[in-house]
Amino acid sequence: MPSPLRLPPPGSIEESSVRFIVRDCGKQPLAYIYFENEPGRRSTAKLLARDAARRIAANIAKLREMLSGG
């Protein structure tokens, strides 16, 4: 039987001008989600809109809660 998945408590989200950084409770970066505000540049670079990137970052930060059913 596999051991249960152990994840640290939810972390934090930091925003810069072009990305969100999801960090765990020990400040280790878990994910970088890049975005672009200008539609023309966003299409060319194939980046997310800021709101979509923020939602993804928030869901990654809450991953532990979602996996444990809490």
BADOMI-704750 format. One record per atom (N, C-alpha, C): atom name; residue number from 1; x, y, z. Coordinates in nm, 3 decimals. Layout:
<pts>
<rose=CA balum=NUM east=X north=Y up=Z>
...
</pts>
This chain:
<pts>
<rose=N balum=1 east=0.084 north=-0.118 up=0.000>
<rose=CA balum=1 east=0.000 north=0.000 up=0.000>
<rose=C balum=1 east=0.089 north=0.124 up=0.000>
<rose=N balum=2 east=0.067 north=0.217 up=-0.093>
<rose=CA balum=2 east=0.152 north=0.337 up=-0.098>
<rose=C balum=2 east=0.132 north=0.425 up=0.025>
<rose=N balum=3 east=0.239 north=0.493 up=0.064>
<rose=CA balum=3 east=0.228 north=0.584 up=0.178>
<rose=C balum=3 east=0.148 north=0.708 up=0.138>
<rose=N balum=4 east=0.080 north=0.770 up=0.235>
<rose=CA balum=4 east=0.001 north=0.889 up=0.202>
<rose=C balum=4 east=0.090 north=1.003 up=0.154>
<rose=N balum=5 east=0.034 north=1.085 up=0.068>
<rose=CA balum=5 east=0.106 north=1.200 up=0.015>
<rose=C balum=5 east=0.123 north=1.303 up=0.125>
<rose=N balum=6 east=0.245 north=1.348 up=0.147>
<rose=CA balum=6 east=0.272 north=1.448 up=0.250>
<rose=C balum=6 east=0.318 north=1.577 up=0.185>
<rose=N balum=7 east=0.241 north=1.680 up=0.208>
<rose=CA balum=7 east=0.272 north=1.811 up=0.154>
<rose=C balum=7 east=0.280 north=1.910 up=0.269>
<rose=N balum=8 east=0.363 north=2.010 up=0.256>
<rose=CA balum=8 east=0.368 north=2.114 up=0.359>
<rose=C balum=8 east=0.238 north=2.195 up=0.358>
<rose=N balum=9 east=0.211 north=2.270 up=0.464>
<rose=CA balum=9 east=0.092 north=2.353 up=0.467>
<rose=C balum=9 east=0.091 north=2.450 up=0.349>
<rose=N balum=10 east=-0.026 north=2.506 up=0.318>
<rose=CA balum=10 east=-0.033 north=2.600 up=0.206>
<rose=C balum=10 east=0.069 north=2.712 up=0.221>
<rose=N balum=11 east=0.117 north=2.757 up=0.111>
<rose=CA balum=11 east=0.220 north=2.859 up=0.113>
<rose=C balum=11 east=0.167 north=2.996 up=0.080>
<rose=N balum=12 east=0.250 north=3.072 up=0.012>
<rose=CA balum=12 east=0.215 north=3.210 up=-0.020>
<rose=C balum=12 east=0.230 north=3.234 up=-0.169>
<rose=N balum=13 east=0.174 north=3.343 up=-0.213>
<rose=CA balum=13 east=0.184 north=3.384 up=-0.353>
<rose=C balum=13 east=0.244 north=3.523 up=-0.356>
<rose=N balum=14 east=0.349 north=3.540 up=-0.434>
<rose=CA balum=14 east=0.412 north=3.671 up=-0.454>
<rose=C balum=14 east=0.386 north=3.714 up=-0.597>
<rose=N balum=15 east=0.358 north=3.841 up=-0.615>
<rose=CA balum=15 east=0.334 north=3.894 up=-0.750>
<rose=C balum=15 east=0.442 north=3.992 up=-0.789>
<rose=N balum=16 east=0.491 north=3.979 up=-0.911>
<rose=CA balum=16 east=0.580 north=4.080 up=-0.969>
<rose=C balum=16 east=0.507 north=4.137 up=-1.090>
<rose=N balum=17 east=0.574 north=4.214 up=-1.170>
<rose=CA balum=17 east=0.508 north=4.276 up=-1.284>
<rose=C balum=17 east=0.478 north=4.178 up=-1.397>
<rose=N balum=18 east=0.539 north=4.060 up=-1.398>
<rose=CA balum=18 east=0.518 north=3.965 up=-1.508>
<rose=C balum=18 east=0.487 north=3.823 up=-1.463>
<rose=N balum=19 east=0.485 north=3.795 up=-1.330>
<rose=CA balum=19 east=0.464 north=3.657 up=-1.287>
<rose=C balum=19 east=0.415 north=3.651 up=-1.143>
<rose=N balum=20 east=0.359 north=3.536 up=-1.110>
<rose=CA balum=20 east=0.327 north=3.500 up=-0.973>
<rose=C balum=20 east=0.422 north=3.389 up=-0.933>
<rose=N balum=21 east=0.471 north=3.394 up=-0.811>
<rose=CA balum=21 east=0.556 north=3.288 up=-0.758>
<rose=C balum=21 east=0.480 north=3.224 up=-0.643>
<rose=N balum=22 east=0.458 north=3.093 up=-0.652>
<rose=CA balum=22 east=0.394 north=3.019 up=-0.544>
<rose=C balum=22 east=0.506 north=2.959 up=-0.461>
<rose=N balum=23 east=0.504 north=2.987 up=-0.329>
<rose=CA balum=23 east=0.606 north=2.936 up=-0.239>
<rose=C balum=23 east=0.541 north=2.850 up=-0.132>
<rose=N balum=24 east=0.613 north=2.748 up=-0.086>
<rose=CA balum=24 east=0.561 north=2.667 up=0.025>
<rose=C balum=24 east=0.588 north=2.738 up=0.156>
<rose=N balum=25 east=0.550 north=2.676 up=0.266>
<rose=CA balum=25 east=0.563 north=2.743 up=0.397>
<rose=C balum=25 east=0.710 north=2.768 up=0.433>
<rose=N balum=26 east=0.803 north=2.696 up=0.372>
<rose=CA balum=26 east=0.946 north=2.718 up=0.395>
<rose=C balum=26 east=1.006 north=2.817 up=0.296>
<rose=N balum=27 east=0.923 north=2.886 up=0.219>
<rose=CA balum=27 east=0.963 north=2.987 up=0.120>
<rose=C balum=27 east=1.032 north=2.928 up=-0.004>
<rose=N balum=28 east=1.025 north=2.797 up=-0.022>
<rose=CA balum=28 east=1.080 north=2.732 up=-0.142>
<rose=C balum=28 east=0.985 north=2.759 up=-0.259>
<rose=N balum=29 east=1.035 north=2.809 up=-0.372>
<rose=CA balum=29 east=0.947 north=2.832 up=-0.487>
<rose=C balum=29 east=0.894 north=2.699 up=-0.542>
<rose=N balum=30 east=0.765 north=2.690 up=-0.560>
<rose=CA balum=30 east=0.702 north=2.570 up=-0.616>
<rose=C balum=30 east=0.665 north=2.588 up=-0.762>
<rose=N balum=31 east=0.622 north=2.710 up=-0.798>
<rose=CA balum=31 east=0.578 north=2.734 up=-0.935>
<rose=C balum=31 east=0.592 north=2.881 up=-0.971>
<rose=N balum=32 east=0.621 north=2.906 up=-1.097>
<rose=CA balum=32 east=0.624 north=3.041 up=-1.153>
<rose=C balum=32 east=0.517 north=3.044 up=-1.261>
<rose=N balum=33 east=0.422 north=3.136 up=-1.250>
<rose=CA balum=33 east=0.316 north=3.149 up=-1.349>
<rose=C balum=33 east=0.328 north=3.287 up=-1.410>
<rose=N balum=34 east=0.363 north=3.290 up=-1.538>
<rose=CA balum=34 east=0.387 north=3.416 up=-1.608>
<rose=C balum=34 east=0.259 north=3.466 up=-1.674>
<rose=N balum=35 east=0.248 north=3.600 up=-1.685>
<rose=CA balum=35 east=0.132 north=3.661 up=-1.748>
<rose=C balum=35 east=0.174 north=3.787 up=-1.822>
<rose=N balum=36 east=0.084 north=3.835 up=-1.906>
<rose=CA balum=36 east=0.105 north=3.958 up=-1.982>
<rose=C balum=36 east=-0.028 north=4.033 up=-1.984>
<rose=N balum=37 east=-0.024 north=4.162 up=-1.956>
<rose=CA balum=37 east=-0.145 north=4.243 up=-1.952>
<rose=C balum=37 east=-0.190 north=4.292 up=-2.089>
<rose=N balum=38 east=-0.096 north=4.314 up=-2.178>
<rose=CA balum=38 east=-0.129 north=4.368 up=-2.310>
<rose=C balum=38 east=-0.172 north=4.254 up=-2.404>
<rose=N balum=39 east=-0.297 north=4.260 up=-2.455>
<rose=CA balum=39 east=-0.350 north=4.149 up=-2.536>
<rose=C balum=39 east=-0.264 north=4.110 up=-2.656>
<rose=N balum=40 east=-0.209 north=4.208 up=-2.729>
<rose=CA balum=40 east=-0.127 north=4.177 up=-2.845>
<rose=C balum=40 east=-0.001 north=4.102 up=-2.809>
<rose=N balum=41 east=0.066 north=4.149 up=-2.706>
<rose=CA balum=41 east=0.189 north=4.082 up=-2.659>
<rose=C balum=41 east=0.157 north=3.946 up=-2.597>
<rose=N balum=42 east=0.042 north=3.938 up=-2.527>
<rose=CA balum=42 east=0.003 north=3.812 up=-2.465>
<rose=C balum=42 east=-0.018 north=3.705 up=-2.570>
<rose=N balum=43 east=-0.084 north=3.742 up=-2.680>
<rose=CA balum=43 east=-0.109 north=3.647 up=-2.788>
<rose=C balum=43 east=0.021 north=3.602 up=-2.854>
<rose=N balum=44 east=0.110 north=3.696 up=-2.880>
<rose=CA balum=44 east=0.237 north=3.665 up=-2.944>
<rose=C balum=44 east=0.323 north=3.575 up=-2.857>
<rose=N balum=45 east=0.329 north=3.605 up=-2.729>
<rose=CA balum=45 east=0.413 north=3.528 up=-2.636>
<rose=C balum=45 east=0.342 north=3.405 up=-2.581>
<rose=N balum=46 east=0.212 north=3.390 up=-2.613>
<rose=CA balum=46 east=0.131 north=3.278 up=-2.564>
<rose=C balum=46 east=0.134 north=3.270 up=-2.411>
<rose=N balum=47 east=0.109 north=3.386 up=-2.348>
<rose=CA balum=47 east=0.104 north=3.394 up=-2.203>
<rose=C balum=47 east=-0.040 north=3.409 up=-2.155>
<rose=N balum=48 east=-0.060 north=3.385 up=-2.028>
<rose=CA balum=48 east=-0.191 north=3.398 up=-1.966>
<rose=C balum=48 east=-0.223 north=3.544 up=-1.935>
<rose=N balum=49 east=-0.351 north=3.572 up=-1.921>
<rose=CA balum=49 east=-0.393 north=3.701 up=-1.868>
<rose=C balum=49 east=-0.364 north=3.699 up=-1.717>
<rose=N balum=50 east=-0.351 north=3.817 up=-1.657>
<rose=CA balum=50 east=-0.316 north=3.825 up=-1.515>
<rose=C balum=50 east=-0.416 north=3.753 up=-1.427>
<rose=N balum=51 east=-0.545 north=3.770 up=-1.451>
<rose=CA balum=51 east=-0.647 north=3.705 up=-1.368>
<rose=C balum=51 east=-0.640 north=3.553 up=-1.377>
<rose=N balum=52 east=-0.617 north=3.500 up=-1.496>
<rose=CA balum=52 east=-0.605 north=3.355 up=-1.511>
<rose=C balum=52 east=-0.481 north=3.304 up=-1.438>
<rose=N balum=53 east=-0.370 north=3.376 up=-1.449>
<rose=CA balum=53 east=-0.248 north=3.336 up=-1.380>
<rose=C balum=53 east=-0.266 north=3.340 up=-1.229>
<rose=N balum=54 east=-0.337 north=3.441 up=-1.179>
<rose=CA balum=54 east=-0.364 north=3.452 up=-1.035>
<rose=C balum=54 east=-0.447 north=3.336 up=-0.985>
<rose=N balum=55 east=-0.550 north=3.297 up=-1.062>
<rose=CA balum=55 east=-0.634 north=3.183 up=-1.022>
<rose=C balum=55 east=-0.554 north=3.054 up=-1.017>
<rose=N balum=56 east=-0.468 north=3.032 up=-1.114>
<rose=CA balum=56 east=-0.384 north=2.912 up=-1.116>
<rose=C balum=56 east=-0.290 north=2.912 up=-0.996>
<rose=N balum=57 east=-0.227 north=3.025 up=-0.969>
<rose=CA balum=57 east=-0.135 north=3.035 up=-0.854>
<rose=C balum=57 east=-0.209 north=3.007 up=-0.724>
<rose=N balum=58 east=-0.329 north=3.062 up=-0.709>
<rose=CA balum=58 east=-0.406 north=3.040 up=-0.587>
<rose=C balum=58 east=-0.442 north=2.893 up=-0.571>
<rose=N balum=59 east=-0.476 north=2.826 up=-0.679>
<rose=CA balum=59 east=-0.508 north=2.683 up=-0.671>
<rose=C balum=59 east=-0.387 north=2.599 up=-0.639>
<rose=N balum=60 east=-0.271 north=2.634 up=-0.690>
<rose=CA balum=60 east=-0.149 north=2.561 up=-0.655>
<rose=C balum=60 east=-0.119 north=2.579 up=-0.507>
<rose=N balum=61 east=-0.135 north=2.701 up=-0.457>
<rose=CA balum=61 east=-0.109 north=2.728 up=-0.316>
<rose=C balum=61 east=-0.203 north=2.650 up=-0.225>
<rose=N balum=62 east=-0.326 north=2.622 up=-0.273>
<rose=CA balum=62 east=-0.425 north=2.549 up=-0.193>
<rose=C balum=62 east=-0.424 north=2.399 up=-0.222>
<rose=N balum=63 east=-0.327 north=2.349 up=-0.295>
<rose=CA balum=63 east=-0.325 north=2.210 up=-0.340>
<rose=C balum=63 east=-0.336 north=2.111 up=-0.224>
<rose=N balum=64 east=-0.268 north=2.137 up=-0.115>
<rose=CA balum=64 east=-0.272 north=2.045 up=-0.001>
<rose=C balum=64 east=-0.415 north=2.028 up=0.049>
<rose=N balum=65 east=-0.485 north=2.138 up=0.064>
<rose=CA balum=65 east=-0.624 north=2.133 up=0.112>
<rose=C balum=65 east=-0.711 north=2.055 up=0.014>
<rose=N balum=66 east=-0.692 north=2.076 up=-0.116>
<rose=CA balum=66 east=-0.774 north=2.010 up=-0.215>
<rose=C balum=66 east=-0.747 north=1.859 up=-0.216>
<rose=N balum=67 east=-0.621 north=1.818 up=-0.201>
<rose=CA balum=67 east=-0.587 north=1.676 up=-0.203>
<rose=C balum=67 east=-0.634 north=1.602 up=-0.078>
<rose=N balum=68 east=-0.635 north=1.671 up=0.035>
<rose=CA balum=68 east=-0.677 north=1.607 up=0.159>
<rose=C balum=68 east=-0.828 north=1.609 up=0.178>
<rose=N balum=69 east=-0.899 north=1.678 up=0.090>
<rose=CA balum=69 east=-1.043 north=1.687 up=0.100>
<rose=C balum=69 east=-1.092 north=1.785 up=0.203>
<rose=N balum=70 east=-0.999 north=1.872 up=0.253>
<rose=CA balum=70 east=-1.034 north=1.968 up=0.357>
<rose=C balum=70 east=-1.064 north=2.102 up=0.311>
</pts>
